[in-house]
Amino acid sequence: MRAGLGSQESGFKWWLVLLLAALGALFLNPRGWPPVHAAGPAPYGAGAGTHVQSQPTGVVTDTPAITIAGATADTASTPTTTAHEAQIQWTFGAVTGTYTTCTAQAKTSYDGSTWLTLGSAASLTVTTGAVNAWTILEQAPTTSVTTSAVSSTAALGFGQATKFTFACSGGYGTSAAASISVIYR
């Protein structure tokens, strides 16, 4: 005769197997838990990061929204705490009117409220079907420690969030549809 729980032993084993299977599915499945940043509201502004796609290699892709109906406009911001470079592409759809001497300026924020320029403004061709692409790279230090000049208007690296400001200093039309894709690494 075996020592054990008797007729209850079989029920206990099944309960234990089901519990271990449920825990295994919950903890071993990488999609079992949402990422920390998925809980709670968007970090900056309405709809911030709503089109963000995090990649497993530390790459973040985004398609920030913009409405161009005059001389200036801002995109939605994207969380960029770990970014060191950005590959940007603006593709224009239907353009109503003529836009001249237009730029896109990257701006980053360390605190979510103060926006500093990041790099130089990129000149844009704003015509139907025009594609404008460029890259922003953080400058690598030449020694182990580099201290930049203090600035209240410019940043040398990506902050918590980054957005783009569209501006035309020449003429501008009434609207320009733009599709924006950004890859942050």
C-alpha positions as a Python dict, from the first residue, in 0.01 Angstrom:
ca = {
    (1, 'M'): (0, 0, 0),
    (2, 'R'): (130, 347, -98),
    (3, 'A'): (138, 638, 142),
    (4, 'G'): (-38, 946, 6),
    (5, 'L'): (-361, 1136, -3),
    (6, 'G'): (-570, 846, -124),
    (7, 'S'): (-853, 936, -360),
    (8, 'Q'): (-783, 1309, -324),
    (9, 'E'): (-428, 1268, -456),
    (10, 'S'): (-543, 1255, -821),
    (11, 'G'): (-747, 1578, -786),
    (12, 'F'): (-457, 1754, -618),
    (13, 'K'): (-220, 1659, -901),
    (14, 'W'): (-458, 1799, -1164),
    (15, 'W'): (-504, 2122, -967),
    (16, 'L'): (-125, 2158, -937),
    (17, 'V'): (-71, 2089, -1311),
    (18, 'L'): (-333, 2349, -1409),
    (19, 'L'): (-184, 2608, -1172),
    (20, 'L'): (168, 2553, -1307),
    (21, 'A'): (43, 2573, -1668),
    (22, 'A'): (-138, 2901, -1599),
    (23, 'L'): (165, 3053, -1426),
    (24, 'G'): (392, 2932, -1704),
    (25, 'A'): (169, 3087, -1970),
    (26, 'L'): (154, 3414, -1779),
    (27, 'F'): (523, 3454, -1691),
    (28, 'L'): (696, 3283, -1981),
    (29, 'N'): (491, 3447, -2256),
    (30, 'P'): (664, 3778, -2346),
    (31, 'R'): (326, 3920, -2444),
    (32, 'G'): (169, 3812, -2115),
    (33, 'W'): (235, 4148, -1952),
    (34, 'P'): (198, 4487, -2120),
    (35, 'P'): (512, 4705, -2121),
    (36, 'V'): (546, 4957, -1839),
    (37, 'H'): (485, 5255, -2073),
    (38, 'A'): (155, 5104, -2194),
    (39, 'A'): (-19, 5183, -1866),
    (40, 'G'): (-146, 5534, -1812),
    (41, 'P'): (-196, 5840, -2032),
    (42, 'A'): (29, 5963, -2311),
    (43, 'P'): (334, 6143, -2166),
    (44, 'Y'): (318, 6469, -2365),
    (45, 'G'): (17, 6628, -2528),
    (46, 'A'): (-299, 6479, -2668),
    (47, 'G'): (-232, 6165, -2867),
    (48, 'A'): (143, 6164, -2800),
    (49, 'G'): (295, 5836, -2904),
    (50, 'T'): (-31, 5691, -3035),
    (51, 'H'): (140, 5563, -3349),
    (52, 'V'): (459, 5445, -3178),
    (53, 'Q'): (580, 5093, -3255),
    (54, 'S'): (854, 4966, -3025),
    (55, 'Q'): (1085, 4713, -3183),
    (56, 'P'): (1269, 4442, -2985),
    (57, 'T'): (1612, 4580, -3083),
    (58, 'G'): (1557, 4918, -2917),
    (59, 'V'): (1425, 5077, -3236),
    (60, 'V'): (1115, 5296, -3215),
    (61, 'T'): (916, 5383, -3526),
    (62, 'D'): (651, 5653, -3531),
    (63, 'T'): (419, 5829, -3772),
    (64, 'P'): (351, 6156, -3589),
    (65, 'A'): (42, 6343, -3701),
    (66, 'I'): (51, 6699, -3835),
    (67, 'T'): (-210, 6935, -3975),
    (68, 'I'): (-62, 7196, -4210),
    (69, 'A'): (-307, 7477, -4276),
    (70, 'G'): (-83, 7784, -4273),
    (71, 'A'): (276, 7897, -4226),
    (72, 'T'): (357, 7685, -3916),
    (73, 'A'): (250, 7359, -3754),
    (74, 'D'): (382, 7111, -3495),
    (75, 'T'): (371, 6732, -3505),
    (76, 'A'): (265, 6521, -3211),
    (77, 'S'): (560, 6428, -2990),
    (78, 'T'): (725, 6086, -2960),
    (79, 'P'): (897, 5938, -2653),
    (80, 'T'): (1272, 5936, -2737),
    (81, 'T'): (1457, 5881, -2408),
    (82, 'T'): (1686, 5610, -2551),
    (83, 'A'): (1732, 5759, -2900),
    (84, 'H'): (2071, 5855, -3041),
    (85, 'E'): (1966, 5901, -3403),
    (86, 'A'): (1654, 5962, -3608),
    (87, 'Q'): (1582, 5882, -3972),
    (88, 'I'): (1301, 6107, -4092),
    (89, 'Q'): (1087, 6106, -4405),
    (90, 'W'): (814, 6358, -4491),
    (91, 'T'): (602, 6270, -4794),
    (92, 'F'): (355, 6529, -4916),
    (93, 'G'): (16, 6439, -5056),
    (94, 'A'): (-226, 6696, -5191),
    (95, 'V'): (-87, 7050, -5157),
    (96, 'T'): (-323, 7344, -5201),
    (97, 'G'): (-146, 7668, -5286),
    (98, 'T'): (227, 7735, -5306),
    (99, 'Y'): (465, 7680, -5015),
    (100, 'T'): (813, 7832, -5041),
    (101, 'T'): (1122, 7842, -4816),
    (102, 'C'): (984, 7574, -4582),
    (103, 'T'): (1170, 7382, -4311),
    (104, 'A'): (1118, 7113, -4050),
    (105, 'Q'): (1298, 7169, -3720),
    (106, 'A'): (1338, 6884, -3471),
    (107, 'K'): (1273, 6989, -3113),
    (108, 'T'): (1332, 6783, -2800),
    (109, 'S'): (1224, 6822, -2440),
    (110, 'Y'): (1390, 6703, -2121),
    (111, 'D'): (1096, 6799, -1899),
    (112, 'G'): (793, 6778, -2127),
    (113, 'S'): (727, 7153, -2138),
    (114, 'T'): (1041, 7329, -2264),
    (115, 'W'): (1125, 7249, -2627),
    (116, 'L'): (1486, 7294, -2747),
    (117, 'T'): (1601, 7278, -3110),
    (118, 'L'): (1782, 6959, -3204),
    (119, 'G'): (2022, 7000, -3495),
    (120, 'S'): (1960, 7230, -3789),
    (121, 'A'): (1631, 7285, -3966),
    (122, 'A'): (1589, 7069, -4277),
    (123, 'S'): (1477, 7244, -4598),
    (124, 'L'): (1160, 7090, -4738),
    (125, 'T'): (1017, 7077, -5088),
    (126, 'V'): (642, 7114, -5038),
    (127, 'T'): (472, 7000, -5358),
    (128, 'T'): (230, 6717, -5427),
    (129, 'G'): (421, 6388, -5415),
    (130, 'A'): (749, 6536, -5284),
    (131, 'V'): (958, 6312, -5058),
    (132, 'N'): (1202, 6472, -4812),
    (133, 'A'): (1434, 6248, -4607),
    (134, 'W'): (1718, 6324, -4365),
    (135, 'T'): (1896, 6190, -4057),
    (136, 'I'): (1975, 6341, -3718),
    (137, 'L'): (2273, 6194, -3532),
    (138, 'E'): (2383, 6274, -3178),
    (139, 'Q'): (2745, 6382, -3182),
    (140, 'A'): (2972, 6131, -3013),
    (141, 'P'): (3213, 6276, -2757),
    (142, 'T'): (3580, 6285, -2855),
    (143, 'T'): (3696, 6212, -2500),
    (144, 'S'): (3544, 6016, -2216),
    (145, 'V'): (3360, 6323, -2082),
    (146, 'T'): (3239, 6619, -2284),
    (147, 'T'): (3051, 6918, -2145),
    (148, 'S'): (2855, 7125, -2393),
    (149, 'A'): (2797, 7496, -2374),
    (150, 'V'): (2492, 7589, -2171),
    (151, 'S'): (2194, 7680, -2386),
    (152, 'S'): (1832, 7771, -2325),
    (153, 'T'): (1737, 7713, -2690),
    (154, 'A'): (1938, 7418, -2829),
    (155, 'A'): (2007, 7057, -2729),
    (156, 'L'): (2289, 6827, -2836),
    (157, 'G'): (2097, 6504, -2771),
    (158, 'F'): (1749, 6356, -2760),
    (159, 'G'): (1536, 6422, -2452),
    (160, 'Q'): (1226, 6249, -2315),
    (161, 'A'): (1023, 6344, -2622),
    (162, 'T'): (1084, 6482, -2970),
    (163, 'K'): (856, 6663, -3216),
    (164, 'F'): (896, 6855, -3542),
    (165, 'T'): (796, 7213, -3622),
    (166, 'F'): (703, 7291, -3983),
    (167, 'A'): (755, 7653, -4088),
    (168, 'C'): (751, 7854, -4412),
    (169, 'S'): (919, 8193, -4418),
    (170, 'G'): (828, 8252, -4785),
    (171, 'G'): (478, 8209, -4920),
    (172, 'Y'): (238, 7944, -4799),
    (173, 'G'): (-82, 7793, -4930),
    (174, 'T'): (-400, 7688, -4753),
    (175, 'S'): (-319, 7323, -4679),
    (176, 'A'): (-62, 7050, -4733),
    (177, 'A'): (-121, 6685, -4648),
    (178, 'A'): (193, 6524, -4506),
    (179, 'S'): (275, 6168, -4411),
    (180, 'I'): (567, 6149, -4168),
    (181, 'S'): (771, 5842, -4075),
    (182, 'V'): (1048, 5849, -3815),
    (183, 'I'): (1277, 5569, -3702),
    (184, 'Y'): (1454, 5636, -3371),
    (185, 'R'): (1752, 5422, -3264),
}
